[in-house]
Every structure is written in C-alpha cells, then in structure tokens.
C-alpha cells in the first residue's frame, strides 16, 4: 500500500508539472518537446522561487497559472468529466462556467501536488513517429534516488486544424486522472445538476494551498 500511495503522490507531482486551455504562449508541433520544455521550465521556476514559496504556498498557484495552464486543454478535460451526465449543448453558458470552475479547482490541486517537489528527475522515452495522429501518448519515468522508478503516461491531443499539442490526461499505475475526476463528479452532476457542482468546485477552489495529507506508511519511507 505504501508504494502505491508514494507512486500516486509522485504521479500528481509530475502531472502538476505538465498539465491544466488558456491560450498557449508557444506552439509545439512536437509533443515530446512540449513535455520536455514545460517540465524543465516549471521545475526551474519552483527552484528559483523557493523563498516566495516558503513565505506563502499560494505562490504555487502563480506558477501553475503562468507555467502550466497554457499547455493543457482544460475545456476538453472538463467535457470529458461531464460526459453524458448532461447535454452541454442545451446550456452552453452553464458548461462554460463549469469549465472555469473546474480549471480553478485543478489549479489548487496541482499547486498542492507541487509541494512534493524535491528535485526528482524526469526521463522521457525516446521519440516515436507521430504521423497524423490526433491523440498521442508519451511515456515518462520519475526517478527518485533509492526508490523504484514510477512510469507515467501522458496523453496529448492535437485539436483539429491546430498546430500545437495540448495535454489532456495522465495515466499512472493504470489509473487515468480524467477517469478518476469523472468518477468523482459525474454522478454529482447527474444528481445535483451542473450549476450546483460548479458552485461546489468554486468553493473548493477557494481553499488555501496546503501539503496533501500523507499516509503514515508513506511518511515513514
């Protein structure tokens, strides 16, 4: 159990360095370059901003918004979470509000995951031909000295008629981040409605950034 908990924590950490679109500041026609560049920039920013982070963990939200948010297709992710729970075509304004609330909720989640950062090394698998695929998966390994490597797959999407790739999902230990969020929220949406779940996410997004609670077994590693 302690190994699974540790792997999930590291998975969230790496997810936080890759994913949440706002308008991307750069375009990446090579998905491998996207993963490599964004991870490097984010970890470097965290290291440089440690004095600010030590004073206030809320500064991690700034890093998420400035370094990560532009490279994640949060609208696509939100649509996947909603799924068939509601027909978003009947109320596009409600869905737009949900996308914004979901994005803010995830910013807080990723900011909390970034508190785990202790200069772990990320190794990206050798490049494979992408061809004309619109959905592409890249395998990475998180290397933490003295611990087993953690294999994490990132799923990216190249929207139709677009040049750049955006991250849409992360799969760690066979568990999809999108699937887990859909399991968490889709039934609530069916039972309480999209507007009510949007309000719940807005409240959750206001919670202060904090270090995620650790299982005693994980803390003793």
DRENPA-3360 file (N, C-alpha, C; in nm, 2 decimals, always signed):
BEGIN
1 = XXXXXXXX = +0.08/-0.12/+0.00/+0.00/+0.00/+0.00/+0.09/+0.13/+0.00 ~ +0.19/+0.12/+0.08/+0.27/+0.25/+0.09/+0.34/+0.28/-0.04 ~ +0.37/+0.17/-0.13/+0.43/+0.20/-0.26/+0.33/+0.26/-0.35 ~ +0.21/+0.22/-0.34/+0.10/+0.27/-0.43/+0.08/+0.42/-0.39 ~ +0.07/+0.45/-0.26/+0.05/+0.59/-0.22/+0.16/+0.68/-0.26 ~ +0.29/+0.63/-0.25/+0.40/+0.71/-0.29/+0.40/+0.73/-0.44 ~ +0.36/+0.63/-0.52/+0.35/+0.64/-0.66/+0.25/+0.74/-0.70 ~ +0.13/+0.74/-0.64/+0.03/+0.83/-0.67/+0.07/+0.97/-0.64;
9 = XXXXXXXX = +0.14/+0.99/-0.53/+0.19/+1.13/-0.49/+0.28/+1.18/-0.60 ~ +0.38/+1.09/-0.64/+0.47/+1.13/-0.74/+0.40/+1.16/-0.88 ~ +0.30/+1.08/-0.90/+0.22/+1.10/-1.03/+0.16/+1.23/-1.03 ~ +0.10/+1.27/-0.92/+0.04/+1.41/-0.91/+0.14/+1.51/-0.92 ~ +0.26/+1.49/-0.87/+0.37/+1.59/-0.88/+0.40/+1.61/-1.03 ~ +0.42/+1.50/-1.10/+0.46/+1.51/-1.24/+0.34/+1.57/-1.32 ~ +0.22/+1.53/-1.29/+0.11/+1.59/-1.36/+0.11/+1.74/-1.34 ~ +0.14/+1.78/-1.22/+0.14/+1.92/-1.19/+0.25/+1.99/-1.27;
17 = XXXXXXXX = +0.35/+1.92/-1.32/+0.45/+1.99/-1.40/+0.42/+1.99/-1.55 ~ +0.30/+1.92/-1.58/+0.27/+1.91/-1.72/+0.14/+1.97/-1.76 ~ +0.04/+1.96/-1.67/-0.09/+1.98/-1.72/-0.19/+2.07/-1.65 ~ -0.29/+2.15/-1.73/-0.42/+2.20/-1.69/-0.48/+2.25/-1.82 ~ -0.82/+2.54/-2.25/-0.67/+2.59/-2.24/-0.68/+2.74/-2.22 ~ -0.59/+2.78/-2.15/-0.57/+2.92/-2.17/-0.49/+2.92/-2.30 ~ -0.47/+3.04/-2.36/-0.40/+3.05/-2.49/-0.25/+3.02/-2.46 ~ -0.20/+2.92/-2.53/-0.06/+2.88/-2.51/+0.03/+2.99/-2.56;
25 = XXXXXXXX = +0.14/+3.01/-2.48/+0.23/+3.12/-2.51/+0.32/+3.08/-2.63 ~ +0.34/+2.94/-2.64/+0.42/+2.89/-2.75/+0.34/+2.78/-2.82 ~ +0.38/+2.74/-2.94/+0.32/+2.63/-3.01/+0.42/+2.52/-3.01 ~ +0.37/+2.40/-3.00/+0.46/+2.28/-3.00/+0.41/+2.18/-3.10 ~ +0.47/+2.17/-3.22/+0.43/+2.07/-3.32/+0.49/+1.93/-3.28 ~ +0.58/+1.93/-3.19/+0.64/+1.81/-3.14/+0.60/+1.78/-3.00 ~ +0.51/+1.68/-2.97/+0.46/+1.66/-2.84/+0.57/+1.63/-2.74 ~ +0.68/+1.56/-2.78/+0.79/+1.54/-2.69/+0.86/+1.67/-2.64;
33 = XXXXXXXX = +0.87/+1.76/-2.73/+0.93/+1.89/-2.70/+0.84/+1.96/-2.60 ~ +0.71/+1.95/-2.61/+0.62/+2.01/-2.52/+0.64/+1.96/-2.38 ~ +0.64/+1.83/-2.36/+0.66/+1.77/-2.23/+0.80/+1.81/-2.17 ~ +0.90/+1.80/-2.25/+1.04/+1.83/-2.20/+1.05/+1.98/-2.16 ~ +1.00/+2.07/-2.24/+1.02/+2.21/-2.22/+0.94/+2.26/-2.10 ~ +0.81/+2.22/-2.09/+0.72/+2.26/-1.98/+0.77/+2.21/-1.85 ~ +0.81/+2.08/-1.85/+0.86/+2.03/-1.72/+0.99/+2.10/-1.67 ~ +1.08/+2.12/-1.77/+1.20/+2.19/-1.73/+1.18/+2.33/-1.68;
41 = XXXXXXXX = +1.09/+2.41/-1.75/+1.06/+2.54/-1.71/+0.99/+2.55/-1.57 ~ +0.90/+2.45/-1.55/+0.83/+2.46/-1.42/+0.92/+2.42/-1.30 ~ +1.00/+2.32/-1.32/+1.08/+2.28/-1.21/+1.19/+2.39/-1.18 ~ +1.24/+2.45/-1.28/+1.34/+2.56/-1.27/+1.27/+2.68/-1.19 ~ +1.15/+2.71/-1.23/+1.07/+2.82/-1.17/+1.05/+2.79/-1.02 ~ +1.01/+2.67/-0.99/+0.99/+2.63/-0.85/+1.12/+2.65/-0.76 ~ +1.23/+2.60/-0.82/+1.36/+2.61/-0.75/+1.40/+2.76/-0.73 ~ +1.38/+2.84/-0.83/+1.41/+2.98/-0.82/+1.33/+3.06/-0.73;
49 = XXXXXXXX = +1.20/+3.02/-0.72/+1.10/+3.09/-0.63/+1.09/+3.03/-0.49 ~ +1.18/+2.95/-0.45/+1.16/+2.89/-0.32/+1.15/+2.99/-0.20 ~ +1.22/+3.10/-0.20/+1.20/+3.20/-0.10/+1.05/+3.25/-0.09 ~ +0.99/+3.27/-0.21/+0.85/+3.31/-0.21/+0.76/+3.20/-0.17 ~ +0.79/+3.08/-0.21/+0.70/+2.96/-0.17/+0.71/+2.94/-0.02 ~ +0.83/+2.95/+0.03/+0.84/+2.93/+0.18/+0.76/+3.03/+0.26 ~ +0.75/+3.15/+0.21/+0.67/+3.25/+0.27/+0.52/+3.23/+0.26 ~ +0.48/+3.18/+0.14/+0.34/+3.17/+0.12/+0.32/+3.06/+0.01;
57 = XXXXXXXX = +0.26/+2.95/+0.04/+0.23/+2.84/-0.05/+0.14/+2.88/-0.17 ~ +0.07/+2.99/-0.15/-0.02/+3.04/-0.25/+0.06/+3.08/-0.38 ~ +0.18/+3.11/-0.36/+0.26/+3.14/-0.48/+0.27/+3.03/-0.58 ~ +0.25/+2.91/-0.53/+0.25/+2.79/-0.63/+0.13/+2.81/-0.73 ~ +0.02/+2.87/-0.69/-0.08/+2.90/-0.79/-0.03/+2.98/-0.90 ~ +0.05/+3.08/-0.87/+0.10/+3.17/-0.97/+0.19/+3.09/-1.07 ~ +0.27/+3.00/-1.02/+0.35/+2.91/-1.11/+0.26/+2.82/-1.20 ~ +0.16/+2.76/-1.14/+0.07/+2.68/-1.21/+0.01/+2.76/-1.33;
65 = XXXXXXXX = -0.05/+2.88/-1.30/-0.11/+2.96/-1.40/-0.02/+3.00/-1.51 ~ +0.10/+3.04/-1.47/+0.19/+3.10/-1.57/+0.27/+3.00/-1.65 ~ +0.30/+2.88/-1.58/+0.39/+2.79/-1.65/+0.32/+2.66/-1.70 ~ +0.20/+2.63/-1.64/+0.14/+2.50/-1.68/+0.01/+2.52/-1.76 ~ -0.08/+2.61/-1.70/-0.21/+2.63/-1.76/-0.22/+2.65/-1.91 ~ -0.12/+2.72/-1.97/-0.14/+2.74/-2.11/-0.12/+2.62/-2.20 ~ -0.08/+2.51/-2.14/-0.04/+2.39/-2.22/-0.14/+2.27/-2.19 ~ -0.25/+2.30/-2.13/-0.35/+2.19/-2.10/-0.48/+2.23/-2.16;
73 = XXXXXXXX = -0.54/+2.13/-2.22/-0.67/+2.16/-2.28/-0.78/+2.13/-2.18 ~ -0.80/+2.23/-2.09/-0.89/+2.22/-1.98/-1.03/+2.21/-2.02 ~ -1.07/+2.27/-2.14/-1.20/+2.26/-2.18/-1.24/+2.12/-2.23 ~ -1.14/+2.06/-2.30/-1.16/+1.92/-2.34/-1.17/+1.83/-2.22 ~ -1.08/+1.85/-2.12/-1.08/+1.77/-2.00/-1.22/+1.79/-1.92 ~ -1.27/+1.91/-1.91/-1.39/+1.93/-1.84/-1.51/+1.86/-1.92 ~ -1.51/+1.87/-2.05/-1.61/+1.80/-2.13/-1.60/+1.65/-2.11 ~ -1.48/+1.59/-2.09/-1.47/+1.45/-2.07/-1.53/+1.42/-1.93;
81 = XXXXXXXX = -1.50/+1.50/-1.83/-1.55/+1.48/-1.70/-1.71/+1.48/-1.70 ~ -1.77/+1.58/-1.77/-1.91/+1.58/-1.77/-1.97/+1.47/-1.85 ~ -1.91/+1.43/-1.96/-1.95/+1.31/-2.04/-2.10/+1.33/-2.08 ~ -2.17/+1.22/-2.05/-2.32/+1.22/-2.08/-2.41/+1.25/-1.97 ~ -2.34/+1.30/-1.86/-2.42/+1.34/-1.74/-2.53/+1.44/-1.77 ~ -2.49/+1.54/-1.86/-2.58/+1.64/-1.91/-2.55/+1.67/-2.05 ~ -2.65/+1.73/-2.12/-2.63/+1.77/-2.26/-2.59/+1.91/-2.26 ~ -2.46/+1.93/-2.27/-2.40/+2.07/-2.26/-2.45/+2.16/-2.38;
89 = XXXXXXXX = -2.50/+2.10/-2.49/-2.54/+2.18/-2.60/-2.67/+2.26/-2.56 ~ -2.74/+2.21/-2.46/-2.87/+2.27/-2.42/-2.84/+2.39/-2.33 ~ -2.73/+2.40/-2.27/-2.69/+2.51/-2.18/-2.55/+2.54/-2.19 ~ -2.50/+2.60/-2.30/-2.36/+2.62/-2.32/-2.30/+2.72/-2.21 ~ -2.38/+2.81/-2.16/-2.33/+2.91/-2.06/-2.30/+2.84/-1.93 ~ -2.38/+2.74/-1.90/-2.36/+2.66/-1.77/-2.23/+2.58/-1.79 ~ -2.21/+2.53/-1.91/-2.09/+2.45/-1.93/-1.96/+2.54/-1.92 ~ -1.97/+2.66/-1.98/-1.86/+2.75/-1.98/-1.82/+2.78/-1.83;
97 = XXXXXXXX = -1.92/+2.80/-1.75/-1.90/+2.83/-1.61/-1.84/+2.71/-1.54 ~ -1.88/+2.59/-1.58/-1.82/+2.47/-1.52/-1.67/+2.46/-1.56 ~ -1.64/+2.48/-1.69/-1.50/+2.47/-1.73/-1.41/+2.57/-1.65 ~ -1.46/+2.69/-1.63/-1.38/+2.78/-1.55/-1.36/+2.73/-1.40 ~ -1.47/+2.68/-1.34/-1.46/+2.64/-1.21/-1.37/+2.51/-1.20 ~ -1.39/+2.42/-1.29/-1.31/+2.30/-1.29/-1.16/+2.34/-1.31 ~ -1.13/+2.43/-1.39/-0.99/+2.48/-1.41/-0.93/+2.53/-1.28 ~ -1.01/+2.62/-1.21/-0.96/+2.68/-1.09/-0.94/+2.57/-0.98;
105 = XXXXXXXX = -1.03/+2.47/-0.98/-1.02/+2.36/-0.88/-0.89/+2.28/-0.91 ~ -0.86/+2.26/-1.04/-0.74/+2.18/-1.07/-0.62/+2.26/-1.04 ~ -0.62/+2.39/-1.06/-0.51/+2.48/-1.02/-0.47/+2.46/-0.88 ~ -0.57/+2.46/-0.79/-0.54/+2.43/-0.65/-0.48/+2.29/-0.62 ~ -0.54/+2.19/-0.69/-0.49/+2.06/-0.67/-0.35/+2.04/-0.72 ~ -0.31/+2.10/-0.83/-0.18/+2.09/-0.88/-0.08/+2.17/-0.80 ~ -0.12/+2.29/-0.75/-0.04/+2.37/-0.66/+0.00/+2.29/-0.53 ~ -0.10/+2.21/-0.48/-0.07/+2.13/-0.36/+0.02/+2.02/-0.40;
113 = XXXXXXXX = +0.01/+1.96/-0.51/+0.10/+1.85/-0.55/+0.24/+1.90/-0.57 ~ +0.26/+2.02/-0.61/+0.39/+2.08/-0.63/+0.47/+2.09/-0.50 ~ +0.40/+2.09/-0.39/+0.47/+2.10/-0.26/+0.56/+1.98/-0.24 ~ +0.53/+1.87/-0.31/+0.61/+1.75/-0.30/+0.75/+1.76/-0.37 ~ +0.77/+1.86/-0.45/+0.89/+1.87/-0.54/+1.02/+1.87/-0.46 ~ +1.10/+1.78/-0.48/+1.23/+1.77/-0.42/+1.34/+1.73/-0.52 ~ +1.33/+1.80/-0.64/+1.43/+1.78/-0.75/+1.43/+1.64/-0.80 ~ +1.32/+1.57/-0.81/+1.31/+1.44/-0.88/+1.35/+1.46/-1.03;
121 = XXXXXXXX = +1.40/+1.36/-1.08/+1.44/+1.36/-1.22/+1.34/+1.30/-1.31 ~ +1.30/+1.36/-1.42/+1.20/+1.31/-1.52/+1.27/+1.27/-1.64 ~ +1.25/+1.14/-1.68/+1.31/+1.09/-1.80/+1.20/+1.06/-1.90 ~ +1.21/+1.11/-2.02/+1.11/+1.10/-2.13/+1.16/+0.99/-2.22 ~ +1.07/+0.90/-2.26/+1.11/+0.79/-2.35/+1.16/+0.84/-2.49 ~ +1.24/+0.76/-2.56/+1.29/+0.81/-2.69/+1.17/+0.84/-2.78 ~ +1.19/+0.94/-2.87/+1.08/+0.98/-2.96/+1.04/+0.87/-3.05 ~ +0.91/+0.87/-3.08/+0.84/+0.78/-3.17/+0.77/+0.86/-3.28;
129 = XXXXXXXX = +0.76/+0.81/-3.40/+0.69/+0.88/-3.50/+0.54/+0.91/-3.46 ~ +0.50/+1.04/-3.49/+0.37/+1.08/-3.45/+0.27/+1.06/-3.57 ~ +0.32/+1.09/-3.69/+0.24/+1.08/-3.81/+0.12/+1.18/-3.80 ~ +0.00/+1.13/-3.84/-0.12/+1.21/-3.85/-0.21/+1.19/-3.73 ~ -0.16/+1.13/-3.62/-0.24/+1.10/-3.51/-0.28/+1.23/-3.44 ~ -0.41/+1.23/-3.39/-0.46/+1.35/-3.32/-0.45/+1.33/-3.17 ~ -0.44/+1.20/-3.13/-0.42/+1.17/-2.99/-0.29/+1.09/-2.98 ~ -0.20/+1.12/-2.89/-0.07/+1.06/-2.88/-0.03/+1.05/-2.74;
137 = XXXXXXXX = +0.03/+0.93/-2.70/+0.07/+0.91/-2.57/+0.23/+0.90/-2.55 ~ +0.28/+0.97/-2.45/+0.42/+0.97/-2.43/+0.45/+0.91/-2.29 ~ +0.54/+0.82/-2.28/+0.58/+0.75/-2.16/+0.69/+0.82/-2.09 ~ +0.68/+0.85/-1.96/+0.79/+0.91/-1.88/+0.82/+0.83/-1.76 ~ +0.93/+0.85/-1.70/+0.97/+0.78/-1.58/+1.02/+0.89/-1.48 ~ +0.96/+0.88/-1.36/+1.01/+0.97/-1.25/+1.11/+0.89/-1.17 ~ +1.23/+0.95/-1.16/+1.34/+0.88/-1.09/+1.37/+0.95/-0.96 ~ +1.35/+0.88/-0.85/+1.37/+0.93/-0.72/+1.47/+0.84/-0.65;
145 = XXXXXXXX = +1.59/+0.89/-0.63/+1.70/+0.80/-0.57/+1.66/+0.71/-0.46 ~ +1.69/+0.58/-0.46/+1.66/+0.49/-0.36/+1.52/+0.43/-0.36 ~ +1.44/+0.47/-0.47/+1.30/+0.43/-0.48/+1.28/+0.37/-0.62 ~ +1.19/+0.28/-0.64/+1.16/+0.23/-0.77/+1.11/+0.34/-0.86 ~ +1.15/+0.34/-0.99/+1.10/+0.43/-1.09/+0.95/+0.43/-1.10 ~ +0.89/+0.54/-1.13/+0.75/+0.55/-1.15/+0.72/+0.58/-1.29 ~ +0.64/+0.49/-1.36/+0.61/+0.50/-1.50/+0.48/+0.58/-1.51 ~ +0.48/+0.69/-1.59/+0.36/+0.77/-1.61/+0.34/+0.80/-1.76;
153 = XXXXXXXX = +0.22/+0.77/-1.81/+0.19/+0.80/-1.95/+0.11/+0.93/-1.96 ~ +0.15/+1.02/-2.05/+0.08/+1.14/-2.07/+0.01/+1.13/-2.21 ~ -0.11/+1.16/-2.21/-0.19/+1.16/-2.33/-0.21/+1.31/-2.38 ~ -0.17/+1.33/-2.50/-0.18/+1.46/-2.56/-0.28/+1.46/-2.68 ~ -0.33/+1.58/-2.71/-0.42/+1.59/-2.82/-0.39/+1.71/-2.91 ~ -0.39/+1.69/-3.04/-0.37/+1.80/-3.13/-0.51/+1.83/-3.19 ~ -0.57/+1.94/-3.15/-0.70/+1.98/-3.19/-0.70/+1.99/-3.35 ~ -0.82/+1.96/-3.40/-0.83/+1.97/-3.55/-0.80/+2.11/-3.60;
161 = XXXXXXXX = -0.72/+2.12/-3.70/-0.68/+2.24/-3.77/-0.59/+2.32/-3.68 ~ -0.53/+2.26/-3.58/-0.44/+2.33/-3.49/-0.30/+2.28/-3.51 ~ -0.20/+2.36/-3.48/-0.06/+2.32/-3.50/+0.00/+2.26/-3.37 ~ -0.04/+2.32/-3.25/+0.02/+2.28/-3.13/-0.05/+2.16/-3.06 ~ +0.02/+2.09/-2.97/-0.03/+1.98/-2.89/-0.06/+2.04/-2.75 ~ -0.16/+1.98/-2.69/-0.20/+2.01/-2.55/-0.22/+1.88/-2.48 ~ -0.19/+1.89/-2.35/-0.21/+1.77/-2.26/-0.35/+1.75/-2.22 ~ -0.40/+1.63/-2.23/-0.54/+1.61/-2.19/-0.56/+1.50/-2.08;
169 = XXXXXXXX = -0.46/+1.42/-2.05/-0.47/+1.32/-1.95/-0.34/+1.27/-1.91 ~ -0.34/+1.21/-1.79/-0.22/+1.14/-1.73/-0.27/+1.00/-1.68 ~ -0.19/+0.90/-1.71/-0.22/+0.77/-1.66/-0.10/+0.72/-1.58 ~ -0.13/+0.69/-1.45/-0.02/+0.64/-1.36/-0.07/+0.52/-1.29 ~ +0.01/+0.41/-1.30/-0.03/+0.28/-1.24/-0.16/+0.24/-1.30 ~ -0.19/+0.27/-1.43/-0.31/+0.23/-1.50/-0.43/+0.31/-1.46 ~ -0.41/+0.41/-1.38/-0.52/+0.50/-1.34/-0.52/+0.63/-1.41 ~ -0.63/+0.66/-1.48/-0.64/+0.78/-1.56/-0.69/+0.90/-1.46;
177 = XXXXXXXX = -0.62/+1.01/-1.47/-0.66/+1.13/-1.39/-0.80/+1.17/-1.44 ~ -0.82/+1.18/-1.57/-0.95/+1.22/-1.62/-1.06/+1.12/-1.57 ~ -1.04/+0.99/-1.58/-1.14/+0.89/-1.54/-1.17/+0.91/-1.39 ~ -1.07/+0.93/-1.31/-1.09/+0.95/-1.16/-1.17/+1.07/-1.13 ~ -1.15/+1.18/-1.21/-1.23/+1.30/-1.18/-1.37/+1.28/-1.24 ~ -1.38/+1.21/-1.34/-1.52/+1.18/-1.40/-1.60/+1.10/-1.30 ~ -1.53/+1.00/-1.24/-1.60/+0.91/-1.14/-1.64/+1.00/-1.02 ~ -1.55/+1.09/-0.98/-1.58/+1.18/-0.87/-1.70/+1.27/-0.89;
185 = XXXXXXXX = -1.71/+1.33/-1.01/-1.80/+1.44/-1.03/-1.92/+1.40/-1.12 ~ -1.92/+1.30/-1.21/-2.03/+1.28/-1.30/-2.16/+1.25/-1.23 ~ -2.15/+1.16/-1.13/-2.27/+1.13/-1.05/-2.33/+1.25/-0.98 ~ -2.24/+1.33/-0.93/-2.29/+1.45/-0.86/-2.36/+1.54/-0.96 ~ -2.31/+1.55/-1.08/-2.37/+1.63/-1.19/-2.51/+1.58/-1.22 ~ -2.52/+1.45/-1.23/-2.65/+1.38/-1.26/-2.75/+1.41/-1.15 ~ -2.70/+1.40/-1.03/-2.79/+1.41/-0.91/-2.83/+1.56/-0.88 ~ -2.73/+1.64/-0.89/-2.75/+1.78/-0.84/-2.75/+1.89/-0.95;
193 = XXXXXXXX = -2.71/+1.85/-1.07/-2.71/+1.94/-1.18/-2.57/+2.01/-1.19 ~ -2.55/+2.06/-1.32/-2.42/+2.12/-1.35/-2.39/+2.24/-1.27 ~ -2.49/+2.32/-1.25/-2.48/+2.45/-1.18/-2.44/+2.43/-1.04 ~ -2.50/+2.33/-0.97/-2.47/+2.30/-0.83/-2.32/+2.25/-0.82 ~ -2.28/+2.16/-0.91/-2.14/+2.11/-0.90/-2.04/+2.22/-0.93 ~ -2.08/+2.31/-1.02/-1.99/+2.43/-1.05/-1.97/+2.51/-0.92 ~ -2.08/+2.53/-0.85/-2.07/+2.61/-0.72/-1.98/+2.54/-0.62 ~ -2.00/+2.41/-0.62/-1.91/+2.33/-0.52/-1.77/+2.34/-0.56;
201 = XXXXXXXX = -1.73/+2.33/-0.69/-1.59/+2.35/-0.73/-1.54/+2.49/-0.70 ~ -1.63/+2.59/-0.72/-1.59/+2.72/-0.69/-1.55/+2.74/-0.54 ~ -1.62/+2.67/-0.46/-1.59/+2.68/-0.31/-1.46/+2.60/-0.28 ~ -1.44/+2.49/-0.35/-1.32/+2.41/-0.33/-1.20/+2.49/-0.37 ~ -1.22/+2.56/-0.48/-1.10/+2.64/-0.54/-1.06/+2.75/-0.45 ~ -1.14/+2.79/-0.35/-1.10/+2.90/-0.26/-1.02/+2.84/-0.14 ~ -1.02/+2.71/-0.13/-0.94/+2.66/-0.01/-0.79/+2.69/-0.03 ~ -0.72/+2.72/+0.08/-0.58/+2.75/+0.07/-0.50/+2.63/+0.02;
209 = XXXXXXXX = -0.39/+2.66/-0.05/-0.29/+2.56/-0.09/-0.23/+2.50/+0.03 ~ -0.23/+2.37/+0.04/-0.16/+2.30/+0.15/-0.10/+2.17/+0.10 ~ +0.00/+2.13/+0.18/+0.06/+2.00/+0.15/-0.04/+1.89/+0.17 ~ -0.06/+1.80/+0.07/-0.15/+1.69/+0.08/-0.12/+1.60/+0.19 ~ -0.23/+1.55/+0.26/-0.21/+1.47/+0.37/-0.14/+1.34/+0.33 ~ -0.04/+1.29/+0.41/+0.03/+1.17/+0.38/-0.01/+1.06/+0.47 ~ -0.02/+0.94/+0.40/-0.04/+0.82/+0.48/+0.08/+0.79/+0.57 ~ +0.06/+0.74/+0.69/+0.18/+0.72/+0.78/+0.28/+0.63/+0.72;
217 = XXXXX = +0.24/+0.53/+0.64/+0.34/+0.44/+0.57/+0.42/+0.52/+0.47 ~ +0.36/+0.62/+0.40/+0.43/+0.70/+0.30/+0.53/+0.79/+0.38 ~ +0.48/+0.85/+0.48/+0.57/+0.94/+0.56/+0.69/+0.88/+0.62 ~ +0.68/+0.75/+0.65/+0.79/+0.68/+0.71/+0.90/+0.63/+0.61 ~ +0.87/+0.64/+0.48/+0.97/+0.59/+0.38/+1.10/+0.67/+0.39;
% end
